[in-house]
Amino acid sequence: VLLGDLGSGKTTALQHTAIALAKKRRVNTNNPIPLMVDLSDEWIRPKSKDIDASYSVGLKNILEKNWRLEAPLHEMLVSGQVVVLVDGLNEKGTDCTEKVQSVRRWLQGKDRPRYAIFACRNSAYNDALNIGLPTASICDLEKDSWKAIASRLIQYMNQGQESPLQVDDFITEIQNNKKLDCILKKPYFVERLVQIYVSGKELPSNEALILQDFVSIVWKRERQQQPDLPDFFNMKSLLGKIACITLSREQISLDHKEVIKANGGLIAQLFKRSEVETVKSIIAAAVRANLLLQNGERYQFSDEFFRNYFAATYIIESPEKAVPKPSKNQRALTDVWKESIICSQDLMSIKEKVFFDFIGKVVQHNPSVAAEMAVILESNRYHRDFVLTQLVGVLRHKRLSVPKEALAEAFRIIGPLSYFRIIQVLNDESADFQSRATAAWMCGELHIKEATSSLNTIVYRDKYKQKIALLESQKIIAGQGLNEKKVKDGFAVAGLAALKVGLSVLSGKPISTGAVGGALGSSFGVSSSTYEQQTKVDDLDRQILACRLGGEKLKRSARDALKFLKTKEL
């Protein structure tokens, strides 16, 4: 198994090996034939109750799909006449476990191939992906090794050019940009830098900006050939939606109907034919530009870098649509999102206002994304403090916009440096009881030992009861004032009724008992000052009830947190 980081050259190494083997085969037919296979391709398998058998058929189909000769592949693999080079061991979607198990059965069975080389992301190769083969690792490029790669690429691109580019000029420009040092360790980005340099654009300073410049060059070329194609922004938005869907579903590819649905929905398919045609034209151009790969009716990104880049652009554009909302059980984004989150941060690194606007939106939708940003920005304390302030703002809100478990996960991602902000909310007696109760729960959930003293104070000193006593004394005073106003209002009503009776007697038109009652009824009411006093009493009643219920809830949360902390110590 060939292990390496993203962009380290795993796929290139397999392709180079395949070419070398093919050349040797042409010289001597006794040498083995290379067979390149990508496990991220669609596995065509029968529906069966026997899952193992179904996936074994799927693996057999994906091998034979790439075999172009009439000779029986199975026998040639077993005899060693074919060397199988398998890419994408870590790129197999939601049913990864079943696919890996089928690979293990193949390698350990009697029909196993004699020669096989697999490529896998270094960080992904764990017990779940271990297929029982020896491993070899691709290291970062040694210092100045990138120069040899760049020289060969520029020499290749200079073929047939009237004004060839000078290799020394490119090397000098790269060496003058110290921000590119870490990027030059990966062959993938050395190649992309050369392509950007050849186009005449200024060299970018991070991986995400390299991808953005490269994609813009590619799309500009496509629009020159097809002027009616949508602009760069609309293309990014469309491919960004596709990228985010594949990440959310942990799938490698989408079929044609899913692509159309993601970029217009059923209504667009039925009525807005022009929009559907626009989507189709963008997809076709993206395939021509090698941004997407087409396999029958299914589409996938040509490499993970493009998928992560386009997902990042859509995350920035519409975080509330691009990023799944967390739940109690799924508190944070899965690991497949991590590279896209890093990429989105790199894209915003040169635009501070865009970053602040983005955090303001995403923290209400999925706080773990904001937390990941804070971790990435460890060297920028100002930005990290801004993220923390936004998270505390969510915590202080009476009604959380996300599950409390997801918010706690966001603080956990940032780490102990953020915990004192939770303790501040816990100790803030002016804060809402619900916010303080959530903060108390977080102290237990995140094992914040520094909160022990504050939690003990809440449990044993009953400060909220003092507040209730104060509110009740205020209610008594307000109630007395209300009664006095009601008496005054009663005298006023009775006097008005008496006046009406007296006037009726003087006029010689006696008023009936029913009329007197009607006069009293029509005159009855309360003055504005009495109404205001009644409102004040009612408001104090609500405060007392909220304080009593909220205080008890805060006390329970603090007590539970202390128990949890004590259990963890034991």
C-alpha positions as CSV (number, residue, x, y, z in Angstrom):
1,V,0.0,0.0,0.0
2,L,1.5,3.3,-1.1
3,L,0.7,6.0,1.5
4,G,0.9,9.7,1.1
5,D,-0.8,13.1,1.9
6,L,-3.2,14.7,-0.4
7,G,-1.3,16.1,-3.4
8,S,1.9,14.1,-2.6
9,G,1.9,12.3,-5.9
10,K,0.2,8.9,-5.1
11,T,-1.8,8.8,-8.3
12,T,1.1,10.1,-10.3
13,A,3.4,7.4,-8.9
14,L,0.8,4.7,-9.9
15,Q,0.6,6.2,-13.4
16,H,4.4,6.4,-13.7
17,T,4.6,2.7,-12.7
18,A,2.0,1.7,-15.2
19,I,3.8,3.5,-18.0
20,A,7.1,2.0,-17.0
21,L,5.6,-1.5,-17.0
22,A,3.9,-0.9,-20.3
23,K,7.2,0.1,-21.9
24,K,8.9,-3.0,-20.6
25,R,6.0,-5.2,-21.9
26,R,6.4,-3.7,-25.4
27,V,10.1,-4.8,-25.3
28,N,9.5,-8.2,-23.8
29,T,6.0,-9.9,-23.8
30,N,7.0,-12.0,-20.8
31,N,6.8,-8.9,-18.6
32,P,3.5,-8.3,-16.8
33,I,0.8,-6.0,-18.1
34,P,-0.2,-3.0,-15.9
35,L,-3.9,-2.5,-15.1
36,M,-5.0,0.8,-13.5
37,V,-8.2,0.7,-11.4
38,D,-9.9,3.5,-9.4
39,L,-12.0,2.2,-6.5
40,S,-13.9,5.5,-6.4
41,D,-15.6,4.5,-9.7
42,E,-19.2,3.2,-9.5
43,W,-19.4,-0.4,-8.2
44,I,-22.0,-2.1,-10.4
45,R,-23.3,-5.0,-8.3
46,P,-26.5,-7.1,-8.1
47,K,-29.1,-6.6,-5.4
48,S,-28.8,-9.6,-3.1
49,K,-29.4,-10.6,0.5
50,D,-25.9,-11.9,0.4
51,I,-24.1,-8.6,0.9
52,D,-20.6,-10.1,0.7
53,A,-21.3,-11.9,-2.6
54,S,-22.8,-8.7,-4.0
55,Y,-19.8,-6.6,-3.3
56,S,-17.4,-9.3,-4.5
57,V,-19.3,-9.1,-7.9
58,G,-19.0,-5.3,-7.8
59,L,-15.2,-5.5,-7.3
60,K,-14.9,-8.0,-10.1
61,N,-16.9,-5.7,-12.4
62,I,-14.8,-2.7,-11.6
63,L,-11.6,-4.7,-12.5
64,E,-13.0,-6.0,-15.8
65,K,-14.4,-2.6,-16.7
66,N,-10.8,-1.4,-17.1
67,W,-9.5,-4.5,-18.9
68,R,-9.4,-4.1,-22.7
69,L,-7.9,-7.4,-23.8
70,E,-9.6,-10.6,-24.7
71,A,-7.4,-12.7,-22.5
72,P,-9.1,-13.8,-19.2
73,L,-8.2,-11.2,-16.6
74,H,-8.8,-13.5,-13.6
75,E,-6.2,-16.1,-14.6
76,M,-3.6,-13.5,-15.6
77,L,-3.9,-11.7,-12.2
78,V,-3.5,-15.0,-10.3
79,S,-0.5,-16.1,-12.4
80,G,1.2,-12.7,-12.2
81,Q,0.9,-11.8,-15.8
82,V,-1.0,-8.6,-14.8
83,V,0.0,-6.1,-12.1
84,V,-3.0,-4.3,-10.7
85,L,-2.5,-0.7,-9.7
86,V,-5.4,0.4,-7.5
87,D,-6.1,4.1,-6.6
88,G,-8.6,5.5,-4.2
89,L,-8.5,3.0,-1.4
90,N,-9.9,5.8,0.9
91,E,-12.4,7.1,-1.5
92,K,-15.3,4.7,-1.5
93,G,-18.3,6.5,-0.1
94,T,-20.7,5.6,2.7
95,D,-20.4,1.8,2.0
96,C,-16.6,2.0,2.5
97,T,-16.6,-0.9,5.1
98,E,-18.3,-3.3,2.8
99,K,-16.0,-2.4,-0.1
100,V,-12.8,-2.8,2.0
101,Q,-14.0,-6.2,3.2
102,S,-14.5,-7.3,-0.4
103,V,-11.0,-6.2,-1.2
104,R,-9.6,-8.1,1.8
105,R,-11.5,-11.3,0.8
106,W,-10.0,-10.9,-2.7
107,L,-6.5,-10.5,-1.4
108,Q,-6.7,-13.3,1.1
109,G,-8.6,-15.8,-1.0
110,K,-7.3,-18.5,-3.4
111,D,-7.9,-16.2,-6.4
112,R,-5.8,-13.4,-5.1
113,P,-3.6,-11.5,-7.5
114,R,0.1,-12.1,-7.3
115,Y,1.1,-8.4,-7.8
116,A,-1.0,-5.5,-6.5
117,I,-0.2,-1.9,-5.5
118,F,-2.8,0.2,-3.7
119,A,-2.7,4.0,-3.0
120,C,-4.3,5.5,0.1
121,R,-4.3,8.8,1.9
122,N,-1.8,8.5,4.8
123,S,-4.2,10.1,7.4
124,A,-7.0,7.7,6.4
125,Y,-5.2,4.4,6.6
126,N,-6.3,3.0,9.9
127,D,-7.5,-0.4,11.1
128,A,-10.7,0.0,9.2
129,L,-8.9,0.3,5.9
130,N,-6.0,-2.0,6.6
131,I,-5.9,-4.7,3.9
132,G,-3.0,-6.6,5.3
133,L,-0.3,-5.6,2.8
134,P,3.1,-4.0,3.5
135,T,3.2,-0.2,3.3
136,A,5.5,2.4,1.8
137,S,5.2,6.1,2.2
138,I,5.7,9.0,-0.1
139,C,7.5,11.8,1.7
140,D,7.3,15.5,1.0
141,L,9.6,16.8,-1.7
142,E,13.1,17.5,-0.5
143,K,14.3,21.1,-0.5
144,D,14.7,22.4,-4.1
145,S,13.4,19.2,-5.6
146,W,10.5,21.2,-7.0
147,K,12.9,23.0,-9.3
148,A,13.5,19.8,-11.3
149,I,9.7,19.2,-11.6
150,A,9.1,22.8,-12.7
151,S,11.9,22.8,-15.2
152,R,10.6,19.7,-17.0
153,L,7.1,21.0,-17.0
154,I,8.1,24.4,-18.5
155,Q,10.4,22.7,-21.0
156,Y,7.4,20.5,-22.1
157,M,5.1,23.5,-22.4
158,N,7.7,25.5,-24.4
159,Q,7.6,22.9,-27.2
160,G,6.4,24.7,-30.3
161,Q,6.2,28.1,-28.7
162,E,7.8,31.1,-30.5
163,S,8.5,32.9,-27.2
164,P,9.5,30.2,-24.7
165,L,9.4,30.9,-21.0
166,Q,12.6,31.0,-19.0
167,V,12.8,28.4,-16.2
168,D,15.1,30.7,-14.2
169,D,12.6,33.5,-14.2
170,F,9.9,31.2,-12.7
171,I,12.3,29.8,-10.1
172,T,13.4,33.4,-9.1
173,E,9.7,34.5,-8.7
174,I,8.9,31.5,-6.5
175,Q,12.0,31.9,-4.3
176,N,11.0,35.6,-3.7
177,N,7.6,34.5,-2.3
178,K,8.3,32.8,1.1
179,K,4.6,32.0,1.6
180,L,4.9,29.3,-1.0
181,D,7.6,27.3,0.8
182,C,5.1,24.8,2.4
183,I,3.2,24.4,-0.9
184,L,6.4,23.4,-2.8
185,K,6.5,20.1,-0.8
186,K,3.6,18.8,-2.9
187,P,4.2,18.0,-6.6
188,Y,0.5,18.7,-7.4
189,F,0.8,22.3,-6.5
190,V,4.2,22.7,-8.2
191,E,2.4,21.7,-11.5
192,R,-0.5,24.1,-10.8
193,L,1.9,27.0,-10.1
194,V,3.6,26.4,-13.4
195,Q,0.3,26.5,-15.2
196,I,-0.7,29.7,-13.5
197,Y,2.7,31.2,-14.3
198,V,2.5,30.2,-18.0
199,S,-0.9,32.0,-18.2
200,G,0.7,35.3,-17.1
201,K,-1.2,35.6,-13.8
202,E,0.4,36.7,-10.5
203,L,1.4,33.7,-8.4
204,P,-1.0,33.1,-5.4
205,S,0.2,32.5,-1.8
206,N,-1.8,29.5,-0.6
207,E,-3.3,26.2,-1.9
208,A,-6.9,27.5,-2.1
209,L,-5.9,30.6,-4.1
210,I,-3.7,28.4,-6.4
211,L,-6.8,26.3,-7.2
212,Q,-9.0,29.4,-7.6
213,D,-6.6,31.0,-10.1
214,F,-6.1,27.7,-12.0
215,V,-9.9,27.1,-12.2
216,S,-10.5,30.7,-13.4
217,I,-7.9,30.2,-16.2
218,V,-9.5,26.9,-17.3
219,W,-13.0,28.5,-17.3
220,K,-11.8,31.5,-19.2
221,R,-10.4,29.2,-21.9
222,E,-13.8,27.3,-22.0
223,R,-15.7,30.6,-22.4
224,Q,-13.5,31.7,-25.3
225,Q,-14.5,28.5,-27.1
226,Q,-18.1,28.8,-26.0
227,P,-19.0,32.5,-25.3
228,D,-22.6,31.7,-24.1
229,L,-21.3,29.8,-21.0
230,P,-22.2,31.4,-17.7
231,D,-19.6,33.4,-15.9
232,F,-17.0,32.2,-13.3
233,F,-19.3,32.9,-10.3
234,N,-22.3,31.0,-11.6
235,M,-20.1,28.0,-12.5
236,K,-18.5,28.0,-9.0
237,S,-22.0,28.1,-7.4
238,L,-23.2,25.2,-9.5
239,L,-20.2,22.9,-9.0
240,G,-20.1,24.0,-5.3
241,K,-23.6,22.7,-4.7
242,I,-22.6,19.3,-6.3
243,A,-19.5,19.2,-4.1
244,C,-21.4,19.9,-0.9
245,I,-24.0,17.2,-1.7
246,T,-21.3,14.6,-2.3
247,L,-19.7,15.6,1.1
248,S,-23.0,15.5,2.9
249,R,-23.8,12.1,1.6
250,E,-20.2,10.9,1.7
251,Q,-20.5,9.9,-1.9
252,I,-17.9,10.0,-4.6
253,S,-20.3,10.8,-7.5
254,L,-23.8,11.9,-8.4
255,D,-26.0,10.7,-11.3
256,H,-27.3,13.1,-13.9
257,K,-30.8,13.5,-12.3
258,E,-29.3,14.4,-8.9
259,V,-27.0,17.0,-10.6
260,I,-30.0,18.7,-12.3
261,K,-32.1,18.5,-9.1
262,A,-29.3,20.1,-7.0
263,N,-29.2,23.0,-9.4
264,G,-32.9,23.8,-10.0
265,G,-35.0,21.0,-8.6
266,L,-38.0,19.3,-10.1
267,I,-39.8,22.5,-11.1
268,A,-36.8,23.5,-13.2
269,Q,-36.8,20.1,-14.9
270,L,-40.5,20.4,-15.8
271,F,-40.9,24.1,-16.7
272,K,-37.6,26.0,-16.8
273,R,-36.0,24.3,-19.8
274,S,-33.5,27.1,-20.3
275,E,-32.1,26.7,-16.8
276,V,-31.8,23.0,-17.3
277,E,-29.9,23.5,-20.5
278,T,-27.6,26.0,-18.7
279,V,-26.8,23.4,-16.1
280,K,-26.1,20.8,-18.8
281,S,-23.8,23.2,-20.7
282,I,-21.8,24.0,-17.5
283,I,-21.4,20.3,-16.7
284,A,-20.3,19.5,-20.2
285,A,-17.8,22.3,-20.1
286,A,-16.5,21.2,-16.7
287,V,-16.0,17.7,-18.1
288,R,-14.1,19.1,-21.1
289,A,-11.9,21.1,-18.7
290,N,-11.2,18.0,-16.6
291,L,-12.8,19.6,-13.5
292,L,-15.4,16.8,-13.6
293,L,-15.2,13.2,-14.8
294,Q,-18.1,11.5,-16.5
295,N,-18.8,7.8,-16.1
296,G,-21.9,7.0,-18.0
297,E,-24.7,8.9,-16.3
298,R,-22.6,9.7,-13.2
299,Y,-20.3,12.6,-12.5
300,Q,-17.5,13.1,-10.0
301,F,-14.7,15.6,-9.5
302,S,-11.4,14.8,-11.2
303,D,-9.6,15.0,-7.9
304,E,-10.2,15.8,-4.3
305,F,-8.6,19.2,-4.5
306,F,-11.3,20.4,-7.0
307,R,-14.1,19.0,-4.9
308,N,-12.8,20.6,-1.7
309,Y,-12.3,23.9,-3.5
310,F,-15.7,24.1,-5.0
311,A,-17.3,23.0,-1.7
312,A,-15.4,25.8,0.0
313,T,-16.7,28.4,-2.4
314,Y,-20.3,27.4,-1.8
315,I,-19.7,27.3,2.0
316,I,-18.6,30.9,1.8
317,E,-21.5,31.9,-0.5
318,S,-24.3,30.2,1.4
319,P,-23.2,28.5,4.6
320,E,-26.8,27.9,5.8
321,K,-27.4,25.9,2.6
322,A,-24.0,24.3,2.0
323,V,-23.3,23.0,5.5
324,P,-25.6,20.5,7.2
325,K,-27.2,21.6,10.5
326,P,-26.0,19.7,13.5
327,S,-28.2,17.4,15.6
328,K,-27.9,16.1,19.2
329,N,-26.2,12.9,17.9
330,Q,-24.3,14.5,15.0
331,R,-22.7,17.5,16.8
332,A,-20.1,18.5,14.3
333,L,-19.2,18.0,10.6
334,T,-17.6,14.7,9.7
335,D,-13.9,14.5,8.8
336,V,-14.7,14.6,5.0
337,W,-15.5,18.4,5.4
338,K,-12.2,19.3,7.1
339,E,-10.2,20.1,3.9
340,S,-13.1,22.2,2.5
341,I,-13.3,24.2,5.8
342,I,-9.5,24.9,5.6
343,C,-9.9,25.8,2.0
344,S,-12.7,28.3,2.7
345,Q,-10.6,29.9,5.3
346,D,-7.7,30.3,2.9
347,L,-10.0,31.8,0.3
348,M,-11.2,34.4,2.9
349,S,-7.7,35.1,4.3
350,I,-7.2,38.3,2.2
351,K,-10.7,39.7,2.9
352,E,-11.3,40.3,6.6
353,K,-14.9,41.7,6.2
354,V,-15.9,38.6,4.2
355,F,-14.6,36.4,7.0
356,F,-16.5,38.3,9.7
357,D,-19.7,38.2,7.7
358,F,-19.3,34.5,7.2
359,I,-18.7,33.7,10.9
360,G,-21.8,35.8,11.8
361,K,-23.9,33.6,9.5
362,V,-22.3,30.1,10.1
363,V,-22.1,30.3,13.9
364,Q,-26.0,30.4,14.1
365,H,-26.3,27.5,11.7
366,N,-23.4,25.2,12.6
367,P,-21.0,26.5,15.3
368,S,-18.5,23.7,14.8
369,V,-17.6,25.3,11.5
370,A,-16.8,28.6,13.2
371,A,-14.8,26.6,15.8
372,E,-12.7,24.9,13.1
373,M,-12.0,28.3,11.7
374,A,-10.7,29.5,15.2
375,V,-8.4,26.5,15.3
376,I,-7.1,27.2,11.8
377,L,-6.6,30.8,12.9
378,E,-4.6,29.9,16.0
379,S,-1.9,32.4,15.0
380,N,-4.4,35.2,14.6
381,R,-5.7,36.0,18.1
382,Y,-7.9,38.8,16.9
383,H,-9.9,36.6,14.6
384,R,-10.0,33.8,17.1
385,D,-11.4,36.1,19.8
386,F,-14.0,37.3,17.3
387,V,-15.1,33.7,16.7
388,L,-15.3,33.1,20.5
389,T,-17.4,36.2,21.0
390,Q,-19.9,35.0,18.4
391,L,-20.1,31.6,20.1
392,V,-20.7,33.2,23.5
393,G,-23.5,35.3,21.8
394,V,-25.2,32.1,20.8
395,L,-24.8,30.7,24.3
396,R,-26.3,33.9,25.9
397,H,-29.4,33.7,23.6
398,K,-32.6,32.6,25.4
399,R,-33.4,30.1,22.7
400,L,-30.4,28.3,21.2
401,S,-30.4,28.2,17.4
402,V,-28.6,24.8,17.5
403,P,-28.6,21.9,20.0
404,K,-26.6,22.6,23.1
405,E,-24.5,19.5,22.3
406,A,-23.4,21.1,19.0
407,L,-22.5,24.3,20.8
408,A,-20.5,22.5,23.4
409,E,-18.7,20.6,20.6
410,A,-17.7,24.0,19.1
411,F,-16.1,25.1,22.4
412,R,-14.4,21.7,22.8
413,I,-12.9,22.1,19.3
414,I,-11.3,25.4,20.3
415,G,-10.1,23.9,23.5
416,P,-9.4,25.0,27.1
417,L,-8.6,28.6,26.0
418,S,-12.3,29.1,25.4
419,Y,-13.6,27.6,28.6
420,F,-13.2,30.8,30.7
421,R,-15.8,32.4,28.5
422,I,-18.3,29.7,29.5
423,I,-17.5,30.3,33.2
424,Q,-18.1,34.0,32.6
425,V,-21.6,33.3,31.4
426,L,-22.2,30.9,34.3
427,N,-21.2,33.7,36.8
428,D,-23.1,36.5,35.1
429,E,-26.1,37.0,37.4
430,S,-27.7,39.4,34.9
431,A,-27.7,36.7,32.2
432,D,-30.8,34.7,31.5
433,F,-31.3,31.6,33.7
434,Q,-31.5,29.3,30.6
435,S,-28.2,30.6,29.4
436,R,-26.6,30.0,32.8
437,A,-28.1,26.6,33.0
438,T,-26.7,25.7,29.6
439,A,-23.3,27.0,30.7
440,A,-23.5,24.9,33.9
441,W,-24.3,21.8,31.8
442,M,-21.3,22.6,29.5
443,C,-19.0,22.8,32.5
444,G,-19.8,19.2,33.2
445,E,-19.9,18.0,29.6
446,L,-16.5,19.6,28.8
447,H,-14.9,18.6,32.2
448,I,-14.2,22.2,33.2
449,K,-12.7,21.8,36.6
450,E,-12.1,25.5,37.0
451,A,-15.8,26.0,37.2
452,T,-16.2,23.9,40.4
453,S,-16.2,26.9,42.7
454,S,-18.8,28.7,40.7
455,L,-21.0,25.6,40.5
456,N,-20.8,25.1,44.3
457,T,-21.8,28.7,44.8
458,I,-24.9,28.2,42.7
459,V,-25.9,24.9,44.5
460,Y,-25.3,26.0,48.1
461,R,-25.9,29.8,48.3
462,D,-29.3,30.0,46.6
463,K,-28.7,33.6,45.4
464,Y,-31.8,33.4,43.2
465,K,-34.0,33.1,46.3
466,Q,-32.8,36.5,47.4
467,K,-33.9,37.8,44.0
468,I,-37.3,36.2,44.4
469,A,-37.7,37.7,47.9
470,L,-36.9,41.2,46.5
471,L,-39.3,40.7,43.6
472,E,-42.1,39.6,46.0
473,S,-41.6,42.6,48.2
474,Q,-41.8,44.8,45.1
475,K,-45.0,43.0,44.2
476,I,-46.6,43.7,47.6
477,I,-45.8,47.4,47.3
478,A,-47.1,47.5,43.8
479,G,-50.3,45.5,44.8
480,Q,-51.0,48.0,47.6
481,G,-50.7,50.8,45.1
482,L,-53.0,49.0,42.7
483,N,-55.7,48.5,45.4
484,E,-55.6,52.3,46.2
485,K,-56.1,53.1,42.5
486,K,-59.0,50.7,42.2
487,V,-60.7,52.3,45.2
488,K,-60.3,55.7,43.6
489,D,-61.6,54.4,40.3
490,G,-64.7,52.9,42.2
491,F,-65.5,56.3,43.8
492,A,-65.2,58.0,40.5
493,V,-67.6,55.5,38.8
494,A,-70.2,55.7,41.7
495,G,-70.1,59.5,41.7
496,L,-70.7,59.6,37.9
497,A,-73.7,57.2,38.3
498,A,-75.1,59.4,41.2
499,L,-74.8,62.5,39.0
500,K,-76.8,60.9,36.2
501,V,-79.6,59.9,38.7
502,G,-79.7,63.4,40.2
503,L,-79.9,65.0,36.8
504,S,-82.8,62.7,35.8
505,V,-84.7,63.7,39.0
506,L,-84.3,67.4,38.4
507,S,-85.5,67.1,34.9
508,G,-88.6,65.3,36.0
509,K,-87.8,62.2,34.1
510,P,-87.1,59.5,36.8
511,I,-84.5,56.9,35.9
512,S,-85.4,53.2,36.3
513,T,-83.3,50.8,38.3
514,G,-82.3,49.1,35.1
515,A,-81.2,52.4,33.7
516,V,-79.1,53.0,36.8
517,G,-77.4,49.6,36.3
518,G,-76.8,50.5,32.7
519,A,-75.3,53.8,33.7
520,L,-73.0,52.0,36.1
521,G,-72.1,49.4,33.5
522,S,-71.3,51.9,30.8
523,S,-69.3,54.0,33.1
524,F,-67.3,51.2,34.6
525,G,-63.6,51.1,33.7
526,V,-60.1,51.7,34.9
527,S,-57.9,54.7,34.6
528,S,-54.7,54.6,32.6
529,S,-52.6,54.8,35.8
530,T,-54.5,51.8,37.2
531,Y,-53.9,49.8,34.0
532,E,-50.2,50.6,34.2
533,Q,-50.1,49.5,37.8
534,Q,-51.9,46.3,37.0
535,T,-49.4,45.6,34.2
536,K,-46.5,46.2,36.7
537,V,-48.0,43.6,39.1
538,D,-48.5,41.1,36.3
539,D,-44.9,41.6,35.1
540,L,-43.6,41.0,38.6
541,D,-45.7,37.8,38.8
542,R,-44.0,36.6,35.6
543,Q,-40.5,37.5,36.9
544,I,-41.1,35.6,40.1
545,L,-42.3,32.5,38.3
546,A,-39.4,32.7,35.8
547,C,-36.9,33.2,38.6
548,R,-38.3,30.3,40.6
549,L,-38.4,27.9,37.7
550,G,-35.2,29.1,36.1
551,G,-33.3,29.2,39.5
552,E,-34.3,25.6,40.2
553,K,-33.2,24.5,36.7
554,L,-29.9,26.3,37.1
555,K,-29.4,24.7,40.5
556,R,-30.1,21.2,39.0
557,S,-27.8,21.8,36.1
558,A,-25.0,22.9,38.5
559,R,-25.5,19.9,40.8
560,D,-25.4,17.5,37.8
561,A,-22.3,19.1,36.5
562,L,-20.6,18.8,39.9
563,K,-21.5,15.1,40.0
564,F,-20.1,14.6,36.5
565,L,-16.9,16.3,37.4
566,K,-16.5,14.3,40.5
567,T,-17.2,11.0,38.6
568,K,-14.5,11.9,36.1
569,E,-12.0,12.5,38.8
570,L,-12.7,9.1,40.3
